[in-house]
Amino acid sequence: MKTAFYIVLLTFGSSFLGYSQNQPLSPNNNTADTSLVQPESSNMNWYIVQDTVKVLIGKVNTQIKKDNKDLYVVTTVDMTQATTKWVDTTIVSIKNFKPIYHSSYNQQRDMVLHFDSKVTGYYFDKKNDSKTTINETTTKPYFDSNFYPQLIRFLPLSEGYQNSIAIFDYNPTTSTGVITATIKNTELAILNLNGQETKVWKVQTTDDISKNQTISTYYIDVTTRKILKHDIAFNGRLMTMEIID
């Protein structure tokens, strides 16, 4: 989903003018509070923003389930200009969020990743009708790049909190492997959404997927740790996702 957000931002943009650690967070160096993880269902509206005008471009549903061993995150995106829905599934260990499986299906491509001693799977480019077999060796621990926005919710957030996160990302057109996501800043704020004020952690992040050119800002309910809003800014363009239920 991270890569998909950047692709949509670029596409629609042309149409609508405190605390740090030396070692990056990883499953082997994980300060997240797993007791905060609860089954959840949320729906968000996805907008592209020009000045003060918001144009609805899609709807995002996220389902979180868990059992004694694993945590499952299923995200379904229904874009207004797409003929099929995008579906991403991520499975991680409930113990330390070590990645197990990720799949992503949309109009542009299908991708499946199995995380073990190697990262295996495939990438099918539907535009070019080409399939690439994935067989990547890694030398250090990491989180799935598609899971780290969820990971942020469960970290020991506080005023000025900063950190780096080791993530694995597969991209056949750029680079593949273990890269870095960065929490640049965290602050306590009041979010006014749908006429309701909520105390939130405002967490600003960036990552090597976009060569640190895209800034994501998450607004996380202090009490429930639910993501209420997500802003994505790149090169003067802005998208935002806002919870509706």
Secondary structure, DSSP 8 states (H G I E B T S, - for coil): -HHHHHHHHHHHHTT---B--SS-BBTTB----GGG---EEEEEEEEEEETTEEEEEEEEEEEEEE-SSEEEEEEEEEETT-SS-EEEEEEEETTT--EEEEEEE-SSEEEEEEESSEEEEEEEETTTTEEEEEEEE-SS--EETTTHHHHHHTS---TTB-EEEEEEE--TTS--EEEEEEEEEEEEEEEEETTEEEEEEEEEEEEGGGTT-EEEEEEEETTT--EEEEEEEETTEEEEEEE--
